[in-house]
Amino acid sequence: MHGAAPDSKVLTLLFKTSSSARSDNPLIGFLRVHRSVLAVSATAFAVLAVGIHELPAQAAAAQELVNQAVGVQSLAVSTAVAQPLDLTRDSYQVTSYTTVQWPVDPSSPVASGFGYRVAPCASCSSFHQGTDFDPGRGTPIAVVADGVVTEVGNPSGGLGVYAIIRHTVNGVTFSSLYGHMLLGSLQLHVGETVTRGQLVGRVGSTGASTGAHLHFGIEDASGTFIDSRAWLRQYANVPYAPAS
């Protein structure tokens, strides 16, 4: 019966059998139940694939932005460094610095200051050209700053036993005078180089004097006497140390 048409009952049975077989297949059931999940997963995978495909282009664009930013920053730094530096506007130079101290203790009583006064004796001046310190007879007298001895009297005239020392203080020339020292106490000679704090002699009352004291004077570069106590207050920059 090769040429005969299949029986309708037989076809119906075969269709039911096939449908039943598809229903009983676990894989077919899984796909039917989870087809929405699979659809979403397939969509996500497609988006991911597109993103991965576009990553090189996005990375290149980001790198370009970084290069542009670095280039601008480098240009700004290069421009700043290239500006010429003005090294002379705020520059300065210190020619010298001299340490200066008081010849006797600064707290010593002052018997007579600089300037006009009533002459204390017949041979004393009415214009006092120094400061008379009264630290006590025999007190050691110190050189106020490094210098060279230019004159001494042992004794000589109204200053009695005295010494004059030339100094260069902060680039300026001054001379210091120490008068009325005790006879036999002078420790210096003309031409000697002396240092600050060195012993000049001791407080006495030689020459035109009414009592033991140190007559301390300061001459400027022109040879004019100036206020020696004010000079000490201006230039003394180290603590007083007794002469040695």
Secondary structure as GFF3:
##gff-version 3
##sequence-region A 1 244
A	DSSP	alpha_helix	8	24	.	.	.	ID=ss1
A	DSSP	alpha_helix	26	33	.	.	.	ID=ss2
A	DSSP	alpha_helix	35	82	.	.	.	ID=ss3
A	DSSP	beta_strand	110	112	.	.	.	ID=ss4
A	DSSP	beta_strand	115	116	.	.	.	ID=ss5
A	DSSP	beta_strand	127	128	.	.	.	ID=ss6
A	DSSP	beta_strand	131	133	.	.	.	ID=ss7
A	DSSP	beta_strand	140	142	.	.	.	ID=ss8
A	DSSP	beta_strand	147	153	.	.	.	ID=ss9
A	DSSP	three_ten_helix	157	159	.	.	.	ID=ss10
A	DSSP	beta_strand	161	169	.	.	.	ID=ss11
A	DSSP	beta_strand	172	181	.	.	.	ID=ss12
A	DSSP	beta_strand	193	194	.	.	.	ID=ss13
A	DSSP	beta_strand	199	202	.	.	.	ID=ss14
A	DSSP	beta_strand	214	219	.	.	.	ID=ss15
A	DSSP	beta_strand	225	226	.	.	.	ID=ss16
A	DSSP	alpha_helix	228	235	.	.	.	ID=ss17
###
